[in-house]
Amino acid sequence: MKRVFFNFLMIALAGLLAPSCGNPSKMAESAEQVSVTCEPQVLEVVAGKINAGVTVSFPEKFFHPKAVVEVVPVIVYDGGESALEPVMLQGEDVAGNYYPISEAGGSISRNFTFDYVEGMEKCHLELRMTVIYKDERIPFAAPYKVADGANTTYMLVKKGTALPYAPDAYQPVIAEQNEAQILYLINSSTVRPSQLKTDEIKAFQEFLTNLKEDSRRTIKNTEIVAYASPDGKEDFNAELSERRAKTATDAFNKRINNKNVAIETTVDSRNVDEDWDGFQELVSNSNIEDKDLILRVLEMYSDPAVREREIKNMSEVYTILKDEILPQLRRARFIANIEFTNYSDEELVALVNDNIEILDEEALLHAASLINDNDVKITVYQKAIDKYGSDRADLNLGITYLRMGKLAEAEAALANVDGKDCPYYANAMGVVYLRKGDNAKAAEMFGKCSLKEAQYNMAVIDILNGKYADAQTKLKGEGGFNEALANILTGNLDAASGILGDAKCACKNYLKAVIAARQGNADAANAALKIAESSEALAARAANDIEFAKIR
């Protein structure tokens, strides 16, 4: 009797554990016997996608041999839900092409990929199952919640913040020269008094005199260079030019820099034996009919004697050279080397407000680089554009608008740039495309650019594409927000923390909060969040950010 009761009990128990043996509806009623796992357990958005690896396991005697089970993966989030195509499973007696699950039990693993939709920062993944038997659909009582999510930390990346301005060529100190010259008679080293009374010499003396009252100009030294014309014997010309250097120096010290001028200067004198360079310049700028032939002789022959011989062979031409060119090469030059002290940075900023019209193109470009107020900076660049047609001002105006987040205005300014082969232009246009979401075009522009900032911006594309290690390499040494973010995304939390240091701004403290939360330091995370939440946008993000789920 006991044996009969025991057998009856086992049969009844088997009936409870094997709901499919009778009615397929028992499968839906025994949903708790199905095991569902997911990797990762916390979903993450990577390159705009959410990937989840889900495994569903069915126990022995669960799956009715004539039933079909429809499995629908769904992400549920605030504002909606996103479902994928169902996965269809079938019992072993079903004549179909679905994935078979035997009566002995079994499992199925599938990777599901969802497109990210705004709002999925706070979501969960669930599986909805329905038993299909003949014409009947029997839903499981409740869906299986398999994972929470989704982590969108990579979306914090700052797009195109590496925006250097095209440099100006402003010189704090400018080298200037002022000069005059005297002429000698052929084969003579005597300075004629008339040569010291020319308008050219008088103007030179006046310049030297006025230097004493010019607070911005300082004379560094005076050069005296004496020449012999390239006709006659070389050794004679060498001695002649040397004597001319001496007499010219004496004339400068006694007659030009006289007691009325009396400017202190170091005088450096030298001589050029035969002035072939001056000869070539004068011929090039002349109207001599056969000047091309003369210049060709100079190009063909380097030996002075050969040059002179070949030129003298052109008898008619040589007569013109002897009368019009050679006399101008029997000379001595007086060259005053001056340093002009340009406007200081403080003076430039003041002139922008008080007398902007006196500033040249380089001064305007440099002044704009010193000004923090973007509206004033724009005014200065616009002045350089209007007054000088400055291409760099158009470029830097566009970069200013990009830094201000004014994309349309930036595009309009950059469209006016003529020098589109400039690396600063390529980098700026890459940022334009990056912010418009055209990552392929952005990468093309950054690839044309030699600036290190272009590599920093290329790293943004890597982050957006889920290539975090590549981004970390490109950003190494950048020392800013994006480098810290790349290290967080690759799990290098200590390195990221070191980059952020004692940052006080809201955005960097948000990253500090993420690091602390991942390290399980709730106090540090909340302290950093308190600073970060001074930004309304970051406060709203933090409210739904799964990074902080364990510290709330």
C-alpha positions as CSV (number, residue, x, y, z in Angstrom):
1,M,0.0,0.0,0.0
2,K,2.8,2.4,0.9
3,R,4.6,1.5,-2.4
4,V,1.4,2.4,-4.4
5,F,1.1,5.7,-2.5
6,F,4.7,6.6,-3.1
7,N,4.4,5.9,-6.9
8,F,1.3,8.1,-7.0
9,L,3.1,10.9,-5.2
10,M,6.0,10.8,-7.7
11,I,3.7,10.9,-10.7
12,A,1.9,13.9,-9.2
13,L,5.2,15.6,-8.5
14,A,6.4,14.9,-12.0
15,G,3.2,16.5,-13.3
16,L,4.0,19.7,-11.4
17,L,7.6,19.8,-12.7
18,A,6.6,19.0,-16.3
19,P,3.8,21.4,-17.1
20,S,4.1,20.8,-20.9
21,C,3.1,17.1,-20.7
22,G,-0.5,18.1,-20.7
23,N,-1.6,21.5,-21.7
24,P,0.8,24.0,-23.3
25,S,-0.8,26.8,-21.2
26,K,1.0,25.3,-18.2
27,M,4.2,26.7,-19.7
28,A,3.1,30.2,-19.2
29,E,1.8,29.5,-15.7
30,S,5.3,28.0,-14.7
31,A,7.3,30.9,-16.0
32,E,9.4,31.1,-12.8
33,Q,11.1,27.8,-13.9
34,V,12.7,29.6,-16.8
35,S,16.2,31.1,-16.2
36,V,17.2,34.3,-18.0
37,T,20.7,35.9,-17.7
38,C,22.3,38.9,-19.4
39,E,25.8,40.2,-20.0
40,P,26.3,43.0,-19.2
41,Q,23.9,43.2,-16.3
42,V,24.1,47.0,-16.6
43,L,23.6,48.0,-20.2
44,E,25.9,50.5,-21.9
45,V,25.6,52.6,-25.0
46,V,28.6,52.3,-27.3
47,A,28.7,54.2,-30.6
48,G,24.9,54.8,-30.4
49,K,24.1,51.1,-29.9
50,I,23.1,49.0,-26.9
51,N,24.3,45.5,-27.0
52,A,23.1,42.7,-24.7
53,G,24.0,39.1,-24.7
54,V,21.0,37.1,-23.3
55,T,20.7,33.5,-22.4
56,V,17.4,31.8,-21.8
57,S,17.4,28.3,-20.2
58,F,14.4,25.9,-20.0
59,P,14.3,23.0,-17.5
60,E,13.5,19.4,-18.4
61,K,9.9,18.6,-19.2
62,F,9.1,22.3,-19.5
63,F,8.8,22.8,-23.3
64,H,5.7,21.2,-24.8
65,P,6.8,19.3,-27.9
66,K,4.0,20.9,-30.0
67,A,4.3,24.5,-28.8
68,V,6.0,27.5,-30.1
69,V,7.3,30.3,-27.8
70,E,7.7,33.8,-29.1
71,V,10.4,35.8,-27.3
72,V,10.4,39.6,-27.8
73,P,13.3,41.7,-26.4
74,V,12.2,45.1,-25.4
75,I,13.9,48.1,-23.9
76,V,11.5,50.1,-21.7
77,Y,12.4,53.7,-20.9
78,D,10.9,56.9,-19.9
79,G,8.8,58.0,-22.8
80,G,8.5,54.8,-24.7
81,E,9.9,51.4,-25.5
82,S,11.9,49.8,-28.3
83,A,11.2,46.2,-29.4
84,L,13.3,44.0,-31.7
85,E,12.1,41.2,-34.0
86,P,11.0,38.2,-31.9
87,V,13.0,35.1,-31.5
88,M,10.9,32.1,-32.2
89,L,11.4,28.8,-30.3
90,Q,9.7,25.5,-31.1
91,G,9.1,22.2,-29.5
92,E,10.6,19.1,-31.0
93,D,7.3,18.0,-32.7
94,V,6.7,21.3,-34.5
95,A,7.4,21.2,-38.2
96,G,9.0,24.7,-38.5
97,N,12.3,26.4,-38.9
98,Y,12.5,28.0,-35.5
99,Y,15.1,27.3,-32.9
100,P,14.3,23.9,-31.3
101,I,14.1,23.3,-27.6
102,S,13.7,19.6,-26.7
103,E,11.5,18.2,-24.0
104,A,14.7,17.3,-22.1
105,G,15.3,21.1,-21.7
106,G,17.8,23.4,-23.3
107,S,19.0,27.0,-23.7
108,I,19.4,29.6,-26.3
109,S,21.8,32.6,-26.4
110,R,21.4,35.6,-28.6
111,N,23.0,39.0,-28.9
112,F,20.6,41.8,-29.2
113,T,21.5,45.3,-30.5
114,F,19.2,48.3,-30.0
115,D,19.6,51.8,-31.4
116,Y,20.0,54.3,-28.7
117,V,17.1,56.7,-28.2
118,E,17.2,59.7,-26.0
119,G,15.6,58.8,-22.7
120,M,17.2,55.3,-22.5
121,E,19.6,56.6,-19.8
122,K,17.0,55.3,-17.4
123,C,15.7,52.0,-18.8
124,H,15.6,48.2,-18.4
125,L,15.7,45.3,-20.8
126,E,13.0,42.7,-20.6
127,L,11.9,39.6,-22.5
128,R,8.2,39.2,-23.2
129,M,7.3,35.6,-23.9
130,T,4.1,34.1,-25.4
131,V,3.2,30.5,-26.0
132,I,1.6,29.8,-29.3
133,Y,-0.4,26.5,-29.7
134,K,-2.6,26.0,-32.7
135,D,-4.5,29.2,-33.0
136,E,-4.1,30.2,-29.3
137,R,-1.7,32.8,-27.9
138,I,-1.0,32.5,-24.2
139,P,1.2,35.3,-22.9
140,F,3.5,34.7,-19.9
141,A,2.0,36.4,-16.9
142,A,4.9,38.9,-16.6
143,P,8.0,39.8,-18.7
144,Y,11.5,38.8,-17.6
145,K,13.5,41.9,-16.5
146,V,17.1,40.9,-17.5
147,A,19.2,44.1,-17.2
148,D,19.1,47.8,-16.2
149,G,20.7,50.6,-18.1
150,A,21.9,52.3,-19.9
151,N,25.3,53.9,-19.3
152,T,25.9,56.9,-21.6
153,T,29.0,58.3,-20.0
154,Y,30.9,58.5,-23.4
155,M,28.3,61.0,-24.5
156,L,29.8,63.5,-22.2
157,V,32.7,64.0,-24.7
158,K,33.2,67.6,-25.6
159,K,33.0,67.9,-29.4
160,G,35.7,70.0,-31.0
161,T,37.1,72.0,-28.1
162,A,40.6,72.0,-29.5
163,L,40.3,75.1,-31.6
164,P,43.6,77.1,-31.9
165,Y,43.6,80.5,-33.6
166,A,45.7,81.1,-36.7
167,P,48.7,83.0,-35.4
168,D,49.5,86.6,-36.1
169,A,52.9,87.9,-37.2
170,Y,53.0,90.8,-34.8
171,Q,56.5,91.7,-33.7
172,P,57.1,93.2,-30.3
173,V,60.4,94.6,-31.7
174,I,60.8,95.3,-35.4
175,A,64.2,95.7,-37.1
176,E,64.3,98.7,-39.4
177,Q,67.0,100.3,-41.6
178,N,67.5,103.7,-42.8
179,E,70.3,104.5,-45.3
180,A,72.0,106.9,-47.6
181,Q,74.9,106.6,-50.0
182,I,77.7,108.6,-51.6
183,L,79.2,108.1,-55.0
184,Y,82.9,108.1,-56.0
185,L,84.6,108.9,-59.2
186,I,86.1,106.1,-61.2
187,N,89.3,104.7,-59.5
188,S,89.0,107.3,-56.7
189,S,88.5,106.9,-53.0
190,T,88.2,110.6,-52.3
191,V,84.9,111.7,-50.8
192,R,83.7,114.7,-52.7
193,P,82.2,117.5,-50.5
194,S,79.2,117.7,-52.8
195,Q,78.3,114.1,-52.0
196,L,77.9,115.0,-48.3
197,K,75.4,117.8,-49.2
198,T,72.9,115.8,-51.2
199,D,69.2,115.7,-50.2
200,E,69.7,112.0,-49.5
201,I,72.5,112.7,-46.9
202,K,70.5,115.6,-45.4
203,A,67.5,113.3,-44.9
204,F,69.7,110.6,-43.3
205,Q,71.2,113.2,-40.9
206,E,67.7,114.4,-40.0
207,F,66.6,110.9,-39.3
208,L,69.5,110.3,-37.0
209,T,68.9,113.6,-35.2
210,N,65.2,112.7,-34.6
211,L,66.1,109.4,-33.1
212,K,67.1,111.1,-29.9
213,E,63.5,112.2,-29.5
214,D,61.9,108.9,-30.6
215,S,61.1,106.9,-27.6
216,R,60.2,103.8,-29.7
217,R,63.3,103.7,-31.8
218,T,66.8,102.8,-30.7
219,I,69.9,102.7,-33.0
220,K,71.8,99.5,-32.6
221,N,74.7,100.2,-34.9
222,T,75.7,101.8,-38.2
223,E,77.2,99.8,-41.1
224,I,79.4,101.4,-43.7
225,V,79.8,99.3,-46.8
226,A,82.1,100.4,-49.6
227,Y,82.1,99.0,-53.1
228,A,84.1,98.9,-56.3
229,S,82.3,98.6,-59.6
230,P,83.0,95.2,-61.4
231,D,85.3,96.6,-64.1
232,G,89.0,96.7,-64.1
233,K,91.5,94.4,-62.4
234,E,90.4,92.5,-59.3
235,D,93.4,93.2,-57.1
236,F,93.1,97.0,-57.9
237,N,89.4,96.9,-57.1
238,A,90.0,95.1,-53.8
239,E,92.4,97.8,-52.7
240,L,90.1,100.6,-54.0
241,S,87.1,99.3,-52.1
242,E,89.1,99.0,-48.9
243,R,90.3,102.7,-49.2
244,R,86.7,103.8,-49.9
245,A,85.6,102.0,-46.7
246,K,88.2,104.1,-44.7
247,T,87.3,107.4,-46.3
248,A,83.6,106.8,-46.0
249,T,84.0,105.9,-42.3
250,D,86.0,109.1,-41.7
251,A,83.3,111.1,-43.5
252,F,80.5,109.6,-41.4
253,N,82.3,110.3,-38.2
254,K,83.3,113.9,-39.0
255,R,80.7,115.2,-41.5
256,I,77.5,113.1,-41.3
257,N,77.3,112.3,-37.6
258,N,78.6,115.8,-36.8
259,K,78.0,117.9,-33.6
260,N,74.5,118.8,-34.7
261,V,73.6,115.1,-35.0
262,A,75.8,113.6,-32.4
263,I,74.1,110.3,-32.0
264,E,75.9,107.5,-30.2
265,T,76.4,104.5,-32.4
266,T,78.9,101.7,-33.1
267,V,80.3,102.0,-36.6
268,D,81.1,98.7,-38.4
269,S,82.8,99.1,-41.8
270,R,83.5,96.6,-44.5
271,N,84.2,96.5,-48.3
272,V,83.0,94.6,-51.3
273,D,85.7,94.2,-53.9
274,E,83.5,94.0,-57.0
275,D,79.8,94.7,-56.7
276,W,78.4,92.0,-59.0
277,D,75.2,91.7,-57.0
278,G,74.5,95.4,-57.3
279,F,75.4,95.2,-61.0
280,Q,72.8,92.4,-61.6
281,E,70.1,94.3,-59.7
282,L,70.6,97.6,-61.6
283,V,70.6,95.7,-64.9
284,S,67.5,93.8,-64.0
285,N,65.7,97.0,-63.2
286,S,66.9,98.9,-66.3
287,N,65.5,99.4,-69.7
288,I,68.6,98.3,-71.5
289,E,67.6,96.5,-74.7
290,D,70.0,93.5,-74.2
291,K,69.7,93.1,-70.5
292,D,68.5,89.5,-70.8
293,L,71.7,88.7,-72.6
294,I,73.8,90.4,-69.9
295,L,72.0,88.5,-67.2
296,R,72.5,85.2,-69.0
297,V,76.3,85.9,-69.0
298,L,76.2,86.4,-65.2
299,E,74.3,83.2,-64.8
300,M,76.6,81.2,-67.1
301,Y,80.0,82.4,-65.7
302,S,81.0,82.8,-62.1
303,D,84.6,83.9,-62.7
304,P,84.7,87.8,-62.5
305,A,87.4,88.1,-65.2
306,V,85.3,86.0,-67.7
307,R,82.2,87.9,-66.9
308,E,83.9,91.2,-67.6
309,R,85.5,89.9,-70.8
310,E,82.2,88.6,-72.2
311,I,80.3,91.8,-71.3
312,K,83.0,94.0,-72.9
313,N,82.7,91.9,-76.1
314,M,79.2,93.3,-76.4
315,S,80.6,96.7,-77.4
316,E,77.4,98.7,-77.8
317,V,75.9,97.3,-74.7
318,Y,79.1,97.9,-72.7
319,T,79.0,101.6,-73.7
320,I,75.6,101.9,-72.0
321,L,76.7,100.0,-69.0
322,K,79.8,102.2,-68.6
323,D,77.7,105.4,-68.8
324,E,74.5,104.3,-66.9
325,I,75.2,101.4,-64.6
326,L,78.9,101.3,-63.4
327,P,79.0,104.8,-62.0
328,Q,76.2,103.9,-59.6
329,L,78.3,101.1,-58.2
330,R,81.3,103.2,-57.2
331,R,79.8,104.0,-53.8
332,A,79.6,103.7,-50.1
333,R,76.4,103.0,-48.2
334,F,75.6,104.3,-44.7
335,I,73.1,102.0,-43.0
336,A,71.6,102.7,-39.6
337,N,70.2,99.6,-38.0
338,I,67.2,100.4,-35.8
339,E,65.1,98.6,-33.3
340,F,61.5,99.8,-33.2
341,T,59.6,98.9,-30.0
342,N,56.1,98.1,-31.0
343,Y,53.0,98.6,-28.9
344,S,52.9,96.5,-25.7
345,D,50.0,94.1,-25.1
346,E,48.5,96.6,-22.7
347,E,48.8,99.4,-25.2
348,L,47.1,97.4,-27.9
349,V,44.1,96.6,-25.8
350,A,43.8,100.2,-24.9
351,L,44.1,101.3,-28.6
352,V,41.3,98.9,-29.5
353,N,39.0,101.0,-27.4
354,D,40.6,104.5,-28.0
355,N,42.1,104.6,-31.4
356,I,41.6,101.3,-33.3
357,E,42.1,103.0,-36.7
358,I,45.9,103.4,-36.2
359,L,46.4,99.6,-35.9
360,D,47.7,97.6,-38.9
361,E,46.5,94.1,-39.8
362,E,49.0,92.3,-37.6
363,A,48.4,94.6,-34.6
364,L,44.6,94.0,-34.9
365,L,45.1,90.2,-35.1
366,H,47.4,90.3,-32.1
367,A,45.1,92.6,-30.1
368,A,42.1,90.2,-30.7
369,S,44.2,87.4,-29.3
370,L,44.6,89.4,-26.0
371,I,40.9,90.1,-25.5
372,N,38.7,87.7,-23.6
373,D,35.3,89.3,-24.4
374,N,34.1,87.5,-27.5
375,D,31.9,90.4,-28.6
376,V,34.9,92.8,-28.6
377,K,37.1,90.1,-30.2
378,I,34.6,89.8,-33.0
379,T,34.6,93.6,-33.5
380,V,38.4,93.6,-33.8
381,Y,38.4,90.7,-36.4
382,Q,35.7,92.5,-38.3
383,K,37.8,95.7,-38.4
384,A,40.7,93.7,-39.9
385,I,38.4,92.2,-42.5
386,D,36.8,95.5,-43.5
387,K,40.1,97.5,-43.5
388,Y,42.6,95.0,-44.8
389,G,40.6,92.1,-46.3
390,S,42.4,89.9,-43.8
391,D,41.9,86.2,-44.5
392,R,43.2,85.2,-41.1
393,A,40.7,87.5,-39.5
394,D,37.9,85.7,-41.4
395,L,39.4,82.4,-40.2
396,N,39.7,83.5,-36.6
397,L,36.3,85.0,-36.6
398,G,34.9,81.6,-37.6
399,I,36.9,80.0,-34.8
400,T,35.6,82.5,-32.3
401,Y,32.0,81.7,-33.3
402,L,32.8,78.0,-32.9
403,R,34.1,78.6,-29.4
404,M,30.9,80.5,-28.6
405,G,28.8,77.6,-29.9
406,K,27.4,79.6,-32.9
407,L,27.7,77.1,-35.6
408,A,25.8,78.9,-38.4
409,E,27.8,82.1,-37.9
410,A,31.0,80.1,-37.8
411,E,30.2,78.4,-41.2
412,A,29.4,81.8,-42.7
413,A,32.7,83.3,-41.6
414,L,34.8,80.2,-42.7
415,A,33.1,80.3,-46.1
416,N,34.9,83.6,-46.7
417,V,38.4,82.2,-46.1
418,D,40.5,82.0,-49.3
419,G,43.4,80.0,-47.8
420,K,41.6,76.8,-47.5
421,D,44.9,74.8,-47.4
422,C,45.7,76.3,-44.0
423,P,45.8,73.7,-41.2
424,Y,43.9,76.0,-38.9
425,Y,41.1,76.1,-41.5
426,A,41.1,72.3,-41.8
427,N,40.8,71.9,-38.1
428,A,38.0,74.4,-37.8
429,M,36.0,72.9,-40.6
430,G,36.5,69.5,-39.0
431,V,34.9,70.8,-35.9
432,V,32.0,72.2,-37.9
433,Y,31.3,68.8,-39.5
434,L,31.8,67.1,-36.1
435,R,29.2,69.3,-34.5
436,K,26.9,68.7,-37.4
437,G,27.2,65.0,-36.9
438,D,29.1,64.3,-40.1
439,N,31.9,62.3,-38.5
440,A,33.2,61.0,-41.8
441,K,33.7,64.5,-43.2
442,A,35.1,65.7,-39.9
443,A,37.7,62.9,-40.0
444,E,38.6,63.8,-43.5
445,M,39.3,67.4,-42.5
446,F,41.2,66.4,-39.4
447,G,43.3,64.0,-41.5
448,K,44.4,67.0,-43.7
449,C,45.6,68.9,-40.7
450,S,49.1,68.8,-39.2
451,L,48.1,70.4,-35.9
452,K,48.2,68.3,-32.7
453,E,44.8,69.8,-31.9
454,A,43.4,67.9,-35.0
455,Q,44.5,64.7,-33.3
456,Y,42.7,65.7,-30.1
457,N,39.6,66.3,-32.2
458,M,40.0,63.0,-34.1
459,A,39.9,61.3,-30.6
460,V,36.4,62.7,-30.2
461,I,35.3,60.6,-33.2
462,D,37.1,57.6,-31.7
463,I,35.1,58.0,-28.5
464,L,31.8,58.4,-30.5
465,N,32.7,55.2,-32.4
466,G,33.5,53.3,-29.2
467,K,37.3,53.2,-29.9
468,Y,38.2,54.3,-26.4
469,A,41.8,53.0,-26.4
470,D,42.6,54.7,-29.7
471,A,41.2,58.0,-28.3
472,Q,43.3,57.6,-25.1
473,T,46.4,57.3,-27.2
474,K,45.6,60.4,-29.3
475,L,44.7,62.4,-26.2
476,K,47.8,61.5,-24.3
477,G,49.2,64.7,-22.8
478,E,46.2,66.8,-23.8
479,G,45.5,67.2,-20.1
480,G,41.8,68.2,-20.4
481,F,38.3,66.9,-20.0
482,N,38.4,64.5,-23.0
483,E,41.6,62.8,-21.9
484,A,40.2,62.2,-18.5
485,L,37.0,60.8,-20.0
486,A,39.0,58.5,-22.3
487,N,40.8,57.1,-19.3
488,I,37.5,56.5,-17.5
489,L,36.1,54.7,-20.5
490,T,39.2,52.4,-20.6
491,G,39.0,51.8,-16.9
492,N,42.1,53.8,-16.0
493,L,40.4,55.6,-13.1
494,D,43.6,56.6,-11.3
495,A,45.0,58.2,-14.4
496,A,41.7,60.0,-15.0
497,S,41.7,61.3,-11.5
498,G,45.2,62.6,-11.8
499,I,44.3,64.5,-15.0
500,L,41.3,66.1,-13.3
501,G,43.3,67.1,-10.2
502,D,41.6,69.7,-8.0
503,A,39.4,71.0,-10.8
504,K,36.6,73.3,-9.6
505,C,34.4,73.5,-12.7
506,A,31.1,71.6,-12.9
507,C,31.8,69.4,-15.9
508,K,35.1,68.0,-14.5
509,N,33.6,67.4,-11.1
510,Y,30.9,65.4,-12.9
511,L,33.7,63.1,-14.1
512,K,35.2,63.1,-10.6
513,A,31.8,61.9,-9.3
514,V,31.7,59.1,-11.9
515,I,35.2,57.9,-10.8
516,A,34.3,58.0,-7.1
517,A,31.1,56.1,-7.7
518,R,32.8,53.4,-9.7
519,Q,35.3,53.1,-6.9
520,G,32.5,52.8,-4.4
521,N,33.3,56.0,-2.6
522,A,29.8,57.5,-2.0
523,D,31.0,60.5,0.0
524,A,33.5,61.6,-2.6
525,A,31.0,61.0,-5.4
526,N,28.3,63.1,-3.7
527,A,30.7,65.9,-2.8
528,A,31.8,66.1,-6.5
529,L,28.1,65.9,-7.6
530,K,27.3,68.8,-5.4
531,I,29.7,71.0,-7.4
532,A,28.6,69.5,-10.7
533,E,25.0,70.1,-10.1
534,S,25.5,73.8,-10.1
535,S,24.9,73.2,-13.8
536,E,21.2,72.6,-14.5
537,A,22.0,70.3,-17.4
538,L,24.4,68.2,-15.3
539,A,21.9,68.1,-12.4
540,A,19.2,66.8,-14.8
541,R,21.6,64.2,-16.2
542,A,22.7,63.0,-12.7
543,A,19.1,62.3,-11.7
544,N,18.9,59.6,-14.4
545,D,22.6,58.5,-14.6
546,I,23.0,54.8,-13.8
547,E,26.6,55.6,-12.8
548,F,25.2,56.8,-9.5
549,A,22.6,54.1,-9.0
550,K,24.5,52.5,-6.1
551,I,25.2,55.8,-4.2
552,R,21.7,57.2,-4.2
